[in-house]
């Protein structure tokens, strides 16, 4: 599908992978709604990028806020064509650690944000996409979800995070099959180690060490490289029902 003139929603779009995606979409001529819990950075990014971008404060664990953000994308820009889900959190905790067993509340929180939150955004978004006039290939929209290499190579202490991202991988194909009759494609990206705000708090030596674990290129991934893959997915009609690793060939060690 052509990106220019289309409407997009990016959850988690205020920073990191989501913000890079918002910038790419605007550069390609799309109109974008940023849905993010971080009001300050979301409004700053929207203000920087101009009238083609708006911000809606959105906690993806709150269905009413998700519904409002999706409705804003549809009403403000005359429909919704692209949805990218990049909102997510992590927790490092062993199932049986020195202080006892894994806290159930923290496990549930990660699942609720990463997996349930992703599905909630998708279900409301595709309801709008299905109303679009199909193009010459019968296409009405594209959904790009964000998993992680932890879905496949979960490390010690990543049981909650890996479960949440594995769930996103697992629902990719059935989502694509469910939505095929509507002309809506679904593709998941599983990033490796990327230079996002989550890693930004680490000392430079630690960041360099993480980058050296990548076979090639020996560095952290850049958010713009994630956004470049999103662009290709949106434009390439044959990409559907698949999870694409974007990781420099890394396979995570146990720790």
WOUR-V489746 format. One record per helix or strand of 2 or more residues. SS is the DSSP state (alpha for helix, beta for strand). FROM is the first residue (numbers start at 0). TO is the last residue. If there is no record, write none. Layout:
BEGIN
((SS	FROM	TO) (SS	FROM	TO))
END
This chain:
BEGIN
((beta	6	10) (alpha	15	26) (beta	30	35) (alpha	38	48) (beta	52	56) (alpha	62	75) (beta	81	84) (beta	95	96) (beta	99	100) (alpha	103	128) (beta	140	145) (alpha	149	152) (alpha	158	181) (beta	183	190) (alpha	196	199) (alpha	203	211) (alpha	222	234) (beta	242	245))
END
